[in-house]
Amino acid sequence: MNEAMNRVFWTPHSGYHGPGWGDRFFEGWYFRVTVPDQAQSFAFMYSIDDPKGNSDLSGGAAQILGPREDYLYCPLPATDRFWAWRNGLGLGHWGEATGDRPRYLSADAFSEQVALGYQATAHHHQGALRDRETGAIARWNYTIEPVYGWGSVAEPPQPTGGLWSYLPVFEPGWQVLMAHGRATGWIEWQGDRYDLQRCPAYAEKNWGGAFPQRWFWLQCNAFAAHPDLTITVAGAYRSVLDRLETVGLIGLHLNGQFIAFASLRDRLTWRVEPWGQWHITAENHRHRIEIVGICDRPPAQVRVPTREGLKFACWDTTNGQLSVTLWTRSPGQRAIAAEDAPDLQATSTLAGLEVGGSGWDAPWSFQSSPV
């Protein structure tokens, strides 16, 4: 295992947090692979609800948002057929299988023993799922070469939510596990085969009692002119202990460097429409960034964990337009002027763009007031 792979393997919060605390708990994982030469993406979403198995909501599920944003949903209700590693990224859930003990298997053994289910680690992702209603089938098997976790490659990977994320105070917890990686292998989607040769890959996770009351999210690591560039943006109206707060975060990796903005310490503004337009700006003592996301098509809808279980409460595209413009302040420069030349201008039509939760009857505008 090379150094980069080892770093991502030990990204904070990679291990399983369940079965959790309190009377409601979920843990969810998101893996995305973009196939640039096909202009398509595969977004795999896994969740386990109330894994102790003693509630009406107990069970797991797998969802895939595939090419042309077709949707596949496969419940995996048996919690005793779910497994996960505590000390690193590794999980799986078996539906139809001949094995007697769910665990990580070699690729060949998984193909022989598991007819319905999945397994995922920091370096390998494999599965076979069937949609509950349509019978559509997806199969895949690919390896992953991690490039960036969360943070500069010169430092240990960082917790996305900061040091407080180690305590059960946020609703939910959130961690970018792999901001950028390369996937090699194959995916079969309803009879079509997609060969992967070092395609852009991404992974994140969340855990807690439910998703935020309202949120938006943008992610892209498929910029044709900047193959090393990756960006993740999120804003949320979430619960922290017994109060609600609005928070936002931007993380950009490029050429081994990590540039981050957070609403609790930096000037961050956004205006996000109920669907179709995202406009975010941020500035700190060193950098200024502007991010614009656009989608002119209706969204796909996916399920997310709520207090009442998995519900359709999230609207997505994996083929959004995204532009990123970054300026760097020179030493002694008091402010970045509008006419200053940017250090980076990048665009993509393969961005993940999302809104979710409630309160989307009007645009969401916000401006942080850092202390």
C-alpha positions in Angstrom: 0.0 0.0 0.0 1.6 3.3 -1.1 1.6 6.4 1.1 -1.3 8.1 -0.7 -3.5 5.0 -0.3 -2.6 4.7 3.4 -3.5 8.3 4.0 -7.0 8.0 2.6 -7.5 4.7 4.3 -7.0 6.5 7.6 -9.1 9.5 6.8 -10.9 10.5 10.0 -14.3 9.0 10.5 -13.6 6.3 7.9 -14.6 3.6 10.4 -18.2 2.6 11.2 -19.9 4.7 14.0 -22.9 2.5 14.5 -25.0 1.2 16.1 -25.1 4.7 17.5 -26.6 6.5 20.4 -30.2 7.5 21.3 -33.4 6.1 19.9 -32.6 6.8 16.2 -29.4 6.3 14.2 -28.4 6.0 10.6 -25.1 5.8 8.8 -24.8 6.5 5.1 -22.0 6.3 2.4 -21.8 8.0 -1.0 -19.4 6.7 -3.7 -19.3 8.4 -7.1 -17.4 7.5 -10.3 -17.5 9.8 -13.4 -16.9 8.4 -16.9 -15.7 11.5 -18.8 -15.6 10.0 -22.3 -19.2 8.9 -21.9 -20.2 12.2 -20.1 -22.0 10.1 -17.4 -21.7 9.3 -13.7 -22.6 6.6 -11.3 -23.5 7.6 -7.7 -23.8 4.8 -5.3 -25.6 5.5 -2.0 -25.7 3.0 0.9 -27.4 3.4 4.3 -28.1 1.4 7.4 -31.0 2.5 9.7 -31.2 1.6 13.4 -28.7 -1.3 13.0 -29.4 -2.8 16.4 -32.4 -4.3 14.6 -35.0 -3.4 17.3 -37.1 -0.7 15.6 -39.6 -0.5 12.8 -37.1 1.4 10.8 -34.3 -1.1 11.1 -32.8 -2.2 7.8 -30.5 -1.1 5.0 -30.8 0.1 1.4 -28.7 0.7 -1.7 -29.5 3.3 -4.3 -27.7 4.1 -7.6 -28.1 7.2 -9.7 -26.8 6.0 -13.0 -26.3 7.1 -16.7 -28.9 9.6 -17.8 -29.7 9.9 -14.1 -31.7 6.6 -14.1 -32.5 5.5 -10.6 -32.1 2.1 -9.0 -33.4 1.3 -5.5 -32.7 -2.0 -3.6 -33.8 -2.5 0.0 -31.6 -4.8 2.1 -33.7 -5.3 5.2 -31.7 -7.8 7.2 -29.4 -5.9 9.6 -27.5 -9.1 10.5 -26.4 -9.3 6.9 -24.7 -5.9 7.1 -21.0 -5.6 8.1 -18.6 -2.7 8.6 -15.1 -2.1 9.8 -14.6 0.0 12.9 -11.0 1.2 12.2 -11.1 2.0 8.4 -13.4 2.3 5.4 -15.0 -1.1 4.8 -18.6 -2.1 4.6 -21.0 -4.4 2.8 -24.5 -5.7 2.9 -25.7 -9.1 1.6 -29.1 -9.8 0.3 -29.1 -13.1 -1.7 -25.9 -15.0 -0.8 -24.6 -18.5 -0.1 -22.0 -17.3 2.5 -22.9 -17.8 6.1 -20.9 -14.8 7.6 -21.1 -11.4 5.9 -17.6 -10.0 5.6 -15.2 -8.6 3.0 -14.4 -11.2 0.3 -12.0 -11.4 -2.6 -13.5 -10.2 -5.9 -13.8 -13.8 -7.2 -15.3 -15.1 -3.9 -17.8 -12.3 -3.9 -18.9 -13.0 -7.4 -19.4 -16.7 -6.5 -21.2 -16.2 -3.2 -23.2 -13.0 -3.4 -26.0 -12.7 -5.9 -27.4 -9.5 -4.4 -25.4 -7.1 -2.3 -22.3 -4.9 -2.3 -18.9 -4.4 -0.6 -16.8 -1.3 -0.5 -13.4 -0.3 0.9 -11.0 2.6 0.3 -9.5 0.6 -2.6 -12.1 -1.7 -3.9 -15.9 -1.5 -4.8 -18.0 -4.3 -6.0 -21.6 -5.3 -6.1 -24.7 -6.6 -7.8 -28.1 -5.0 -7.2 -31.6 -5.3 -8.6 -34.3 -2.6 -8.5 -37.2 -3.6 -6.3 -39.9 -2.4 -8.8 -38.4 -2.6 -12.3 -36.1 -5.5 -12.0 -33.3 -3.5 -13.6 -29.8 -4.9 -12.7 -26.5 -3.3 -12.1 -23.1 -5.0 -11.5 -19.7 -3.5 -10.9 -16.2 -4.3 -9.9 -13.4 -1.7 -9.8 -10.3 -0.8 -7.8 -9.6 2.7 -6.5 -6.3 4.6 -6.3 -6.9 7.4 -3.8 -5.3 10.8 -4.6 -6.7 13.2 -2.0 -8.4 12.6 1.3 -9.5 15.9 3.0 -6.6 18.3 3.4 -3.2 19.0 2.1 -1.1 16.0 1.2 1.7 17.4 3.3 -0.4 17.0 6.5 -2.5 14.2 8.0 -6.1 14.0 6.6 -8.5 16.3 8.5 -11.9 15.8 9.9 -14.3 17.7 7.6 -16.4 18.9 10.6 -13.4 19.8 12.7 -12.4 18.4 16.1 -16.0 18.8 17.4 -17.1 16.1 14.9 -15.7 13.4 17.2 -18.5 14.2 19.7 -22.2 13.5 19.0 -23.1 17.2 18.7 -23.8 17.6 15.0 -26.9 16.4 13.2 -25.7 14.8 11.1 -21.9 14.2 11.2 -20.3 14.5 7.8 -16.9 13.5 6.4 -15.3 13.6 2.9 -13.5 10.3 2.8 -11.8 10.8 -0.6 -12.0 14.1 -2.4 -10.3 12.6 -5.4 -9.2 9.2 -6.7 -8.9 7.1 -9.8 -11.2 4.1 -10.5 -10.2 1.2 -12.8 -12.5 -1.7 -13.7 -16.0 -2.0 -15.0 -19.7 -1.2 -14.4 -22.6 -3.0 -16.1 -25.8 -1.0 -16.2 -29.0 -2.6 -17.5 -27.0 -4.5 -20.1 -24.6 -1.8 -21.1 -20.9 -2.0 -20.0 -18.8 0.9 -19.0 -15.1 0.3 -18.8 -13.2 2.5 -16.3 -9.6 3.4 -16.8 -8.4 5.7 -14.0 -11.8 7.6 -13.9 -12.4 10.3 -11.3 -13.8 8.8 -8.1 -15.1 10.4 -4.9 -16.4 9.2 -1.5 -18.1 10.7 1.6 -20.2 9.6 4.5 -22.6 10.9 7.2 -24.2 9.6 10.4 -26.6 10.6 13.1 -30.3 10.8 13.7 -31.4 12.4 10.4 -30.2 14.6 7.5 -30.3 18.4 8.1 -33.5 20.3 7.9 -32.3 21.9 4.7 -29.1 21.7 2.7 -27.3 22.1 -0.7 -24.3 20.3 -2.0 -21.9 20.6 -5.0 -19.1 18.2 -6.0 -16.9 17.8 -9.0 -13.5 16.2 -9.8 -13.9 15.9 -13.6 -12.5 19.1 -15.0 -11.1 18.4 -18.5 -8.5 21.2 -18.4 -7.6 20.5 -14.7 -7.6 16.8 -14.1 -6.1 17.2 -10.6 -8.8 19.7 -9.4 -11.5 18.6 -7.1 -14.1 20.8 -5.2 -16.8 20.0 -2.6 -19.2 22.6 -1.4 -22.0 22.3 1.2 -24.4 24.5 3.1 -26.8 23.3 5.8 -29.4 24.4 8.3 -28.6 21.8 10.9 -29.0 20.9 14.6 -26.1 21.4 17.0 -27.0 20.1 20.5 -30.3 21.9 21.2 -30.1 24.7 18.7 -30.2 25.2 14.9 -27.5 26.9 12.9 -26.6 27.7 9.3 -23.2 26.6 8.2 -21.3 26.4 4.9 -18.0 24.9 3.7 -15.9 24.9 0.6 -12.9 22.6 0.0 -10.6 22.7 -3.1 -7.7 20.4 -3.8 -5.2 21.2 -6.6 -1.6 20.3 -7.2 -1.2 18.9 -3.7 -2.6 22.0 -2.1 -5.8 22.3 0.0 -7.8 25.6 0.1 -10.7 25.7 2.5 -13.4 28.2 3.5 -15.8 27.8 6.4 -18.6 30.1 7.4 -17.7 30.0 11.1 -14.3 31.8 10.3 -14.5 33.2 6.8 -16.8 35.5 4.8 -19.1 33.2 2.9 -22.3 34.0 1.0 -24.7 32.1 -1.2 -27.9 32.3 -3.1 -29.4 28.9 -4.0 -32.6 28.6 -6.0 -35.1 25.8 -5.2 -33.7 24.2 -8.3 -31.3 25.0 -11.1 -29.0 27.7 -9.8 -26.3 27.8 -7.1 -24.1 30.9 -6.5 -21.5 30.8 -3.7 -18.7 33.2 -2.9 -16.1 33.1 -0.1 -13.1 35.1 1.0 -10.4 34.8 3.6 -7.0 36.5 4.3 -5.4 34.7 1.3 -8.0 33.7 -1.3 -11.3 34.6 -2.9 -13.5 32.1 -4.7 -16.7 32.2 -6.8 -18.7 29.1 -7.6 -21.6 28.9 -10.0 -23.7 25.8 -10.6 -26.4 25.5 -13.2 -28.8 22.8 -14.2 -31.5 23.5 -16.9 -33.2 20.0 -16.6 -35.6 18.7 -13.9 -33.8 16.9 -11.1 -33.6 13.3 -10.2 -35.1 12.4 -6.8 -33.3 10.1 -4.3 -34.1 8.9 -0.8 -32.3 10.2 2.3 -32.5 9.2 6.0 -35.1 11.1 8.1 -36.6 10.6 11.5 -39.2 8.5 9.9 -36.8 6.5 7.8 -35.7 6.7 4.2 -37.8 9.3 2.3 -37.7 11.1 -1.0 -36.4 14.5 0.2 -33.4 15.2 -2.1 -33.1 16.5 -5.6 -30.0 15.8 -7.7 -28.1 16.0 -10.9 -24.8 14.4 -11.8 -24.6 16.4 -15.1 -24.6 19.9 -13.8 -22.6 22.8 -15.2 -20.1 24.2 -12.7 -17.6 27.1 -12.9 -14.9 27.8 -10.3 -12.9 31.0 -10.2 -10.1 31.5 -7.6 -8.0 34.6 -6.8 -5.0 34.7 -4.5 -4.2 37.9 -2.6 -0.6 39.1 -3.0 1.4 39.9 0.2 0.4 43.3 1.4 -2.7 43.5 -0.8 -5.7 44.8 1.2 -8.4 43.4 -1.1 -8.9 41.5 -4.3 -10.5 43.8 -7.0 -13.0 42.7 -9.6 -10.5 43.4 -12.4 -7.7 41.3 -10.9 -6.8 38.3 -13.0 -7.8 35.0 -11.3 -5.3 32.2 -10.6 -7.8 29.5 -11.6 -10.8 29.4 -13.9 -12.3 25.9 -14.4 -15.5 24.6 -15.8 -17.2 21.2 -16.1 -20.5 19.8 -17.2 -20.2 16.7 -15.0 -20.8 18.2 -11.6 -23.0 16.8 -8.9 -25.5 19.5 -7.8 -28.1 18.9 -5.0 -30.7 20.5 -2.8 -32.5 18.7 0.0 -34.8 18.9 2.9 -37.6 21.4 3.5 -38.1 25.2 3.0 -37.4 25.3 -0.8 -40.5 27.3 -1.7 -38.2 30.3 -2.1 -34.4 30.9 -2.8 -32.1 30.5 0.1 -29.7 33.4 0.7 -27.1 33.6 3.4 -24.1 35.7 4.4 -21.9 34.6 7.3 -20.7 36.8 10.1 -17.5 35.2 11.3 -16.2 36.3 14.7 
